[in-house]
Each structure stands twice: as structure tokens, then as C-alpha cells.
Amino acid sequence: MASDQKQKEKKITHVTESNTRKKTSRGDYEMEQTFNARFYDYYSNPANYFGRATKTMLPGNGLVGASMSCFDLANNACDIESLLRGHGTGNMVFREAPIEPDFKKLPSINMFDSQATYMPDPLVVHRGQRPQFK
């Protein structure tokens, strides 16, 4: 009988402790729901899928080459990759149709404008114009 009394006290104590937590307030609940909605939007929104940029550009002057997704470079990236890896080449019943790559036209972004390089037309180097070291 004493053990039943202790179990009831434990249950009451557990419920009391959970109700006194900070997360049971209305403001914290709404904050948690907002966080969950933003988290879901980050992982499910196609415009911002895993932090992908909304406007993709190629690196130009003053920038180092970037790591880009294959889906940013071509509209049919999966078909191109399957062709390059040789998927379906062993299927003798249904031959695959040739794949035409559909590349995206991406603009490049420059950190600075470069000046045009002018070369003399034609470039002629005559003998004897350079010092000779002996």
C-alpha cells in the first residue's frame, strides 16, 4: 500500500514539474511553431532548396570558380548524367533516344570591369631588338 502511495506521488510530481516549465507558455508555443514553419519552408520551398541562390550566375573577373549544382547548369541534368555514366546502354530491347543537352544561359558577375587588351596588328618581332647576353 505504501508503494501505491509513492507511485501516485511520483505521477503528481511529474505532472507538476512539466506544467511549470517555460515551454508551456503561449508565447513560447507560438515561437516554436514559427520556428517549425520556417524550418519546413527552408527544406521544402523549391525557390530556396537547401539555401540555393535565387539567381545563379557564373563567376567572372575577380572571383574564383564556384561549386554549382548540376540543376543550375542544365534543364535536363539527370538525362545528361545518365548518358555520361552509361545507364541503359546494356538494354538491347528498348534503345534510348539520343539526348540533346538543354543548357541554361547563365550571365556572369564581375567584381570589376576589365579594360580591353590591344595588340598590334600584326605582331612582328625583329631580330636584333633584344640584348644578347654572352
N, C-alpha and C positions, 0 to 999 in steps of 0.2 A: 504494500500500500504506500509505503514511503517512496518507493521508486516511481510509482504513478504520479505522485505529487511533484517529484523533481522533474519529470518529463513535461508536465504541464507548465511548470515554472520556466523551463528552458524554452518552450514554444512561445510563451508570452514574452519572455525576454528577447527572443529573436525577432518577433514581430515589432516590438517596441524599438529595438535598435534600427531596424530597416526603415521605420517611419520617421526617425529623427535624422536621417541622412539628408544631405544637402540636395541630392538629385530629385527629391520628391517635390520640390517647389515648382510652381507653374513656369517661372522664367527659365529655370534650368531645363525643364522638359522641352520648352519651345526652342531653346538654344540647341539642344541635342537633335531635335527634329530638323532644324535648319541645317545643321552640320551634315546630317544624313542625306538631306535633299541635295546639297552641294556636292557631296561625295558621289552620289548616284549620277548627278548631272555630269561630273567630270569624267566618269568612266563610261557613260552611255551616250553622250552628246556627240554626234558624228563630226560636228564642226570643231570640237576640241577633244578629239580622241587621244587620250594619254598625253595631253599637253602639246599636241601637234599645232604648229603655227597656222593661223587662218589664211595667211598669204605667203606662199612659198616662193623664194627667189634664189637664183644661183649666186654664189659669191663672186664678186668682181675685184676691182682694184683695192688693195689694202686688206683683203680678207683671205683667210686660209680656207681650203676646201672643207666642205661641211659633210656631215653624215646625214644622208637623206633616206627617207623611206622609198621603197620601190613604187608605192602607190602615188607618191608625189611626182614621179618622173614619167609615168605612163598610165594610160587609162586601162589597159589590159595587161597589167603587170603579172598576174598569175599565169596567163597564157604564155607570155614570153618566157617566164621562168620554167614552166613545164617543158617548153620546146628546148631550152638550153640544157635542161637536165636529162632530156631524152625520154620523158614519160610517154607511154603509148607507142613507142617505136616497135615493141615486140608484138603488138596486136595486128595479126595478119587478116582478120576478118573485116574490121572496120578501120580503114586507113584514115588518119587525121588530115583534115584540110590544112593547107598552108596558112600560117598565121602572119597577118600583116601587123607590125607593131604600130600602136597608136600613141605616139609620144606627145607629151604636153609641151606647149611652147612657154617656157618659163623665162621671165625677164631676169636680168642680173642687177644686183645692187652694188654700187661703188662707194667707197669711203671718200674718194677724191676723184676729180676729173683729171684724166691724163692728157698731156699735150701730144699732138701728132708728131711723129718722127719723120723728118725729111731726109731723104737720101739723094745724093747727086745722081743724075741720070746721064749716062751710065757711070758706074763707079770704076775708075781706071787707076790702078796703082802702077806708076812708072818705076823702072829700075833706077837705082842710084839716089833715091829720095830718102833713104833711111841710112843712118850712120852704120858703118860696118866696124865691128869690133874684131881686132886681130890679136 
